[in-house]
Amino acid sequence: MRRLKGAGGEAPQDRVSPDLIEACKRGDERAWSELVEATHRDVYALCYRILGNPDDAAEATQETYLKVWRNLKGFRGEAMFST
């Protein structure tokens, strides 16, 4: 895995290495799976806190990853990945 080590409670972007992001930008499907695995719990938890419904949170999580996939090539690494 290409995740950075850290203490619990860290933000999702802190667990995703720049190498992993670059691999995703090149279209590496395995890297994309790793990125989703590294961030899914936090993304879903945030969606659930906002929406309060597990089905809506699951749908919002999926929509979030679709948007990330579509816009990943434009990510320059100047901002935190979570933004």
C-alpha positions, 0 to 999 in steps of 0.5 A: 500500500502507498499510504503514509503512516500516522496516528489514528484520527488523522484526516484522509489526505494525511493517509494518502501519499502523493505517489498514490495520487499521481498513480491515480492521475495516470489511470492506475485502477489498483491505485484508485482502489487503494485510494478509495480503501484509504479514504472510504470510511472517513468520507462515508462518516462525513456524509452520514454526519451531514445527512443522518441516513445510511442510504443517503450517505452511501449515495453521497459517498459514491457521488463524491468518488465519481466527482473525485475521479472526474477531477483528479487530473486537475489536482496539483497537490497545492491544497490538501487532498480532502478539499 
